[in-house]
Amino acid sequence: MSHTLPGKRVLIVEDNPIIAYDISDLVEDTGAEPVGPALDLASGMRLVVENHLDAALLDIDLGGEYVWPIAEALDRNAVPYAFVSAQCNADPMPETFRSRPCIYKPAKPNDIINALIGLAGKPKAAG
C-alpha cells in the first residue's frame, strides 16, 4: 500500500478491540496516523477534544451507546467521517447522519482504505 495520506490524523472509534486494531493497521498502511482507537463513547469524545483530526472512522454501537455525540462534535469541527458498522441502516440513526458514508461490517480492507482516502484526501471545509 502506498502512503497516500502522510501526516493525516484519523480518529478510530470501535468497541471491539480486534477490529479497532485492524482498522488502526489499515490507517497506518495509508501513511496516516491513527488517533486512538477509542473503545467507548467517553474515550472517543476525549480524543475529539484533545486532538487535531483530519478524518474519523466510527462504529455506530459502542457497547449499547450510540456514537452520535462524537459525530456531532466532528460535524462542529468540520472533520469528515464515515461509519464502519453492522448497523448502517439502524432505525435509531438520526436523519442528519444518514447521508454519511457507511461501510458495512464485516468490512473489506479495501473498502475502509478507499473511504478513508476519500475523506482525508480532500481539504477540510472551512468551518
Buried (B, 14 or more C-beta within 10 A) or exposed (E): EEEBBEEBBBBBBBBBEEBBBBBBEBBBBBBBBBBBBBBBBEBBBEBBEEBEBBBBBBBBBBEEBBBBBBBBBBBEBEBBBBBBBEBBEBEEBEEEBEEBBBBBBEBEEEBBBEBBBEBBBEEBEEE
